Amino acid sequence: MSFASEVREELCQTLPERKCCRLAECYGILLYCNTFSKREIRIITENLPFARRLPRLFRRTFGLEFDQDPDLDQPGKHMFVIDSPDKLETIFRAYGQEHDSLAVHVNFGMVEKECCRQSFIRGAFLAGGSVTDPDKRYHLELVTSHRKVSAEARSLLQELGFEPKDAQRAGSSVLYLKQSDMIVDFLTMIGAPLQAMKIIQAKMEKSVRNRVNRRVNCETANLDKAVDAAQQQLTAIRSLREQGRIDGLPEKLREAAQLRENNPAATLSELAALADPPVSKPAMSHRLRSIIERSGQ
């Protein structure tokens, strides 16, 4: 199951208690569904929890049944249709519009209360929304074929504290959010706090992985530097031996040279601990640098 499907499943667990909120949620569904016209309402969804919820929601809100109900036992897309003039008129009048003069836009009188605005946005997401798996990236969007509705929905979201971007895609109007914190707040607002927590968890896991990767990369870079330095030291020591100059070095440098030859993979700290007596890491580093300088490398 996709993350967007899990969000819808959580949103569909209960119906709004207040009649005004049910009306607002249905309003969002209608304005973001496949077809909302004078002749027909058509809602198509592959999401089974949403498909099961739709008939109950419309029954409790408008007191009517769909003219065409899909067989929910069959897989694939489920299509709900209302084309009866009487039923259409009942729905249009519920939103303050006459059947013969339907204008597809948001009647702000239906979403004056904050709870109704939230319900409207929930309906819009159920019918025309999507959200990407947070393990991949952060992206949530609402898509409708009605440009005016999209602009009005953007105003509603701004009143609720969100700043969505807008775009046009294949004849549809799109509102989208890309900030993880904003998506978390959005999902919590419309009634999916458990899925919102998954985004927070995914963000924390990404942060931990990034810190680990940075540390590994840093340690790898340091290791590469240490290997290069050890190789340079061994080359210098070999050069001094070939020149017959190794025995002429001060005792401390001869000891450092012998320790490096005997322990080519050892770190400076390990070489410093092997000295007799043990010395500090900076002291061992200074001795090896002196060997390199004397070799002319």
C-alpha positions as CSV (number, residue, x, y, z in Angstrom):
1,M,0.0,0.0,0.0
2,S,1.3,3.4,-1.0
3,F,1.8,6.2,1.6
4,A,-1.0,8.2,0.0
5,S,-3.3,5.2,0.3
6,E,-2.4,4.9,4.0
7,V,-3.2,8.6,4.5
8,R,-6.6,8.1,2.9
9,E,-7.3,5.0,5.0
10,E,-6.6,7.0,8.2
11,L,-8.8,9.9,7.0
12,C,-11.7,7.5,6.2
13,Q,-11.9,5.9,9.7
14,T,-14.7,8.3,10.9
15,L,-17.3,10.7,9.5
16,P,-17.5,14.3,10.7
17,E,-20.1,14.6,13.5
18,R,-21.3,18.1,12.5
19,K,-23.6,18.5,9.5
20,C,-21.7,21.7,8.5
21,C,-18.4,19.8,8.4
22,R,-20.0,16.9,6.4
23,L,-21.3,19.4,3.9
24,A,-17.9,21.1,3.7
25,E,-16.1,17.8,3.2
26,C,-18.5,16.8,0.4
27,Y,-18.0,20.2,-1.1
28,G,-14.2,19.6,-1.3
29,I,-14.8,16.1,-2.8
30,L,-17.2,17.5,-5.5
31,L,-15.0,20.4,-6.5
32,Y,-11.9,18.1,-6.8
33,C,-13.6,15.0,-8.2
34,N,-13.6,13.8,-11.8
35,T,-16.9,15.5,-12.9
36,F,-19.1,18.1,-11.2
37,S,-21.5,19.6,-13.7
38,K,-25.2,20.3,-14.3
39,R,-25.7,16.9,-15.8
40,E,-23.6,14.7,-13.7
41,I,-21.4,14.1,-10.7
42,R,-18.8,11.4,-11.3
43,I,-16.3,10.3,-8.6
44,I,-13.7,7.7,-9.5
45,T,-11.2,6.2,-7.0
46,E,-9.0,3.2,-6.6
47,N,-8.8,3.7,-2.8
48,L,-11.1,1.1,-1.2
49,P,-11.5,2.9,2.2
50,F,-12.6,6.1,0.4
51,A,-14.9,4.1,-1.9
52,R,-16.6,2.5,1.2
53,R,-16.9,5.9,2.9
54,L,-18.5,7.8,0.0
55,P,-22.0,6.3,0.1
56,R,-22.2,6.7,3.9
57,L,-21.0,10.3,3.7
58,F,-23.5,11.3,1.0
59,R,-26.3,9.4,2.7
60,R,-25.8,11.2,6.0
61,T,-25.1,14.6,4.4
62,F,-27.8,14.7,1.6
63,G,-30.1,11.8,2.4
64,L,-29.6,10.3,-1.0
65,E,-27.9,7.3,-2.7
66,F,-25.7,7.3,-5.8
67,D,-27.4,6.4,-9.0
68,Q,-24.5,4.2,-9.9
69,D,-22.6,2.3,-7.3
70,P,-19.6,0.1,-8.1
71,D,-19.0,-3.4,-6.9
72,L,-16.4,-2.9,-4.2
73,D,-15.5,-6.6,-4.2
74,Q,-13.9,-6.1,-7.6
75,P,-10.4,-4.7,-7.9
76,G,-9.4,-1.6,-9.8
77,K,-11.1,1.8,-10.1
78,H,-14.5,2.4,-8.5
79,M,-16.9,4.9,-10.1
80,F,-19.8,6.6,-8.3
81,V,-22.3,8.5,-10.4
82,I,-25.2,10.8,-9.7
83,D,-27.2,11.9,-12.8
84,S,-30.7,12.2,-11.5
85,P,-31.9,15.8,-11.9
86,D,-33.7,15.7,-8.5
87,K,-30.6,14.5,-6.7
88,L,-28.4,17.0,-8.5
89,E,-30.7,19.8,-7.5
90,T,-30.7,18.7,-3.9
91,I,-26.9,18.9,-3.8
92,F,-26.6,22.2,-5.7
93,R,-29.2,23.9,-3.4
94,A,-27.2,22.6,-0.4
95,Y,-24.4,24.9,-1.6
96,G,-26.5,27.9,-2.4
97,Q,-26.6,27.3,-6.1
98,E,-29.5,26.6,-8.5
99,H,-29.3,23.6,-10.8
100,D,-29.8,25.7,-13.9
101,S,-27.1,28.2,-13.1
102,L,-24.3,26.2,-11.6
103,A,-21.1,28.1,-11.3
104,V,-18.1,26.0,-10.3
105,H,-16.4,28.0,-7.5
106,V,-16.1,27.9,-3.7
107,N,-19.1,29.4,-1.8
108,F,-17.1,30.8,1.1
109,G,-20.3,30.9,3.2
110,M,-20.0,27.1,3.4
111,V,-16.5,27.3,4.9
112,E,-16.7,30.2,7.4
113,K,-15.8,28.1,10.4
114,E,-12.2,26.8,10.7
115,C,-13.5,23.2,11.3
116,C,-15.4,23.5,8.0
117,R,-12.3,24.8,6.1
118,Q,-10.4,21.8,7.4
119,S,-13.2,19.4,6.3
120,F,-13.3,21.1,2.9
121,I,-9.5,20.6,2.5
122,R,-9.9,17.0,3.7
123,G,-12.5,16.3,1.0
124,A,-10.3,18.0,-1.6
125,F,-7.4,15.7,-0.7
126,L,-9.6,12.5,-0.7
127,A,-10.8,13.3,-4.2
128,G,-7.9,15.0,-5.8
129,G,-4.9,14.9,-3.6
130,S,-1.7,12.9,-3.4
131,V,1.4,12.7,-1.2
132,T,4.8,11.2,-1.9
133,D,6.4,8.5,0.3
134,P,8.6,10.5,2.7
135,D,11.4,8.0,2.4
136,K,11.8,9.3,-1.2
137,R,10.9,13.0,-1.1
138,Y,8.5,15.5,0.3
139,H,5.7,16.5,-2.0
140,L,1.9,16.9,-1.4
141,E,-0.5,18.2,-4.0
142,L,-4.2,19.0,-4.7
143,V,-5.3,18.7,-8.3
144,T,-8.6,20.0,-9.8
145,S,-9.8,20.8,-13.4
146,H,-11.3,24.1,-12.1
147,R,-8.8,26.9,-12.1
148,K,-11.0,29.3,-10.0
149,V,-11.6,26.6,-7.4
150,S,-7.8,26.1,-7.1
151,A,-7.2,29.8,-6.6
152,E,-10.0,29.9,-3.9
153,A,-8.7,26.8,-2.2
154,R,-5.3,28.5,-2.1
155,S,-6.8,31.4,-0.2
156,L,-8.4,29.0,2.3
157,L,-5.1,27.2,2.9
158,Q,-3.4,30.6,3.4
159,E,-6.1,31.4,6.0
160,L,-5.2,28.1,7.7
161,G,-1.5,29.1,7.8
162,F,-0.1,27.3,4.7
163,E,1.7,28.8,1.7
164,P,1.1,26.4,-1.2
165,K,2.7,26.9,-4.6
166,D,0.5,26.7,-7.7
167,A,1.0,25.3,-11.2
168,Q,-0.8,24.3,-14.3
169,R,-0.4,20.7,-15.5
170,A,-2.1,19.1,-18.5
171,G,-5.1,21.4,-18.2
172,S,-5.4,21.0,-14.4
173,S,-4.7,23.4,-11.6
174,V,-2.3,22.2,-9.0
175,L,-1.6,23.4,-5.4
176,Y,1.5,21.8,-3.8
177,L,3.6,21.8,-0.7
178,K,7.3,20.6,-0.6
179,Q,8.3,21.5,2.9
180,S,8.2,18.5,5.2
181,D,7.1,20.5,8.2
182,M,4.2,22.1,6.2
183,I,3.1,18.6,5.0
184,V,3.2,17.3,8.6
185,D,0.9,20.2,9.7
186,F,-1.4,19.7,6.6
187,L,-1.9,16.0,7.3
188,T,-2.4,16.6,11.0
189,M,-5.0,19.3,10.2
190,I,-7.1,17.1,7.9
191,G,-7.1,14.2,10.3
192,A,-4.1,11.9,9.6
193,P,-1.7,12.5,12.5
194,L,-0.4,9.0,12.5
195,Q,0.8,9.3,8.9
196,A,2.2,12.8,9.7
197,M,4.3,11.1,12.4
198,K,5.8,8.8,9.8
199,I,7.1,11.9,7.9
200,I,8.7,13.1,11.1
201,Q,10.2,9.7,11.7
202,A,11.5,9.5,8.1
203,K,13.0,12.9,8.4
204,M,14.8,11.9,11.6
205,E,16.1,8.7,10.0
206,K,17.4,10.7,7.0
207,S,19.1,13.1,9.3
208,V,20.8,10.2,11.2
209,R,21.9,8.6,7.9
210,N,23.3,11.9,6.6
211,R,25.3,12.4,9.8
212,V,26.7,8.8,9.6
213,N,27.6,9.3,6.0
214,R,29.3,12.6,6.7
215,R,31.3,10.9,9.5
216,V,32.2,7.9,7.4
217,N,33.3,10.2,4.6
218,C,35.3,12.3,6.9
219,E,37.0,9.3,8.5
220,T,37.6,7.8,5.0
221,A,39.3,11.1,4.0
222,N,41.4,11.1,7.1
223,L,42.4,7.5,6.6
224,D,43.4,8.3,3.0
225,K,45.5,11.1,4.3
226,A,47.1,8.9,6.9
227,V,47.9,6.2,4.3
228,D,49.5,8.8,2.0
229,A,51.5,10.3,4.8
230,A,52.8,6.8,5.9
231,Q,53.7,6.0,2.3
232,Q,55.7,9.3,2.0
233,Q,57.5,8.5,5.3
234,L,58.4,5.0,4.1
235,T,59.7,6.4,0.8
236,A,61.9,8.9,2.7
237,I,63.3,6.2,5.0
238,R,64.0,4.0,2.0
239,S,65.8,6.8,0.3
240,L,68.0,7.5,3.3
241,R,68.9,3.8,3.5
242,E,69.9,3.7,-0.1
243,Q,72.0,6.8,0.4
244,G,73.7,5.1,3.5
245,R,72.5,8.1,5.6
246,I,70.1,6.3,7.9
247,D,72.7,5.5,10.5
248,G,73.8,9.1,10.6
249,L,70.4,10.3,11.9
250,P,69.9,11.3,15.5
251,E,68.9,8.4,17.8
252,K,65.3,9.6,18.1
253,L,64.9,9.8,14.3
254,R,66.4,6.4,13.8
255,E,64.0,4.9,16.3
256,A,61.1,6.7,14.5
257,A,62.3,5.3,11.2
258,Q,62.6,1.8,12.5
259,L,59.1,2.0,14.1
260,R,57.6,3.1,10.8
261,E,59.3,0.4,8.8
262,N,58.2,-2.3,11.3
263,N,54.6,-0.9,11.5
264,P,53.7,0.5,8.0
265,A,49.9,0.6,8.8
266,A,50.1,2.0,12.3
267,T,48.7,5.5,13.1
268,L,50.9,8.2,14.6
269,S,49.3,7.6,18.0
270,E,50.2,3.9,17.8
271,L,53.8,4.7,16.8
272,A,54.1,7.2,19.6
273,A,52.9,4.6,22.1
274,L,55.5,2.1,20.7
275,A,58.5,4.5,21.3
276,D,60.8,3.9,24.2
277,P,59.9,5.8,26.2
278,P,56.4,6.5,24.7
279,V,56.1,10.0,23.3
280,S,53.2,12.3,22.3
281,K,51.5,12.1,18.9
282,P,52.8,15.6,17.9
283,A,56.4,14.5,18.9
284,M,56.2,11.4,16.7
285,S,54.8,13.5,13.8
286,H,57.7,16.0,14.2
287,R,60.3,13.2,14.0
288,L,58.8,11.7,10.9
289,R,58.6,15.1,9.2
290,S,62.3,15.7,10.1
291,I,63.1,12.4,8.3
292,I,61.2,13.5,5.2
293,E,63.0,16.8,5.2
294,R,66.4,15.2,5.6
295,S,65.7,12.8,2.7
296,G,64.9,15.7,0.4
297,Q,61.5,14.3,-0.6
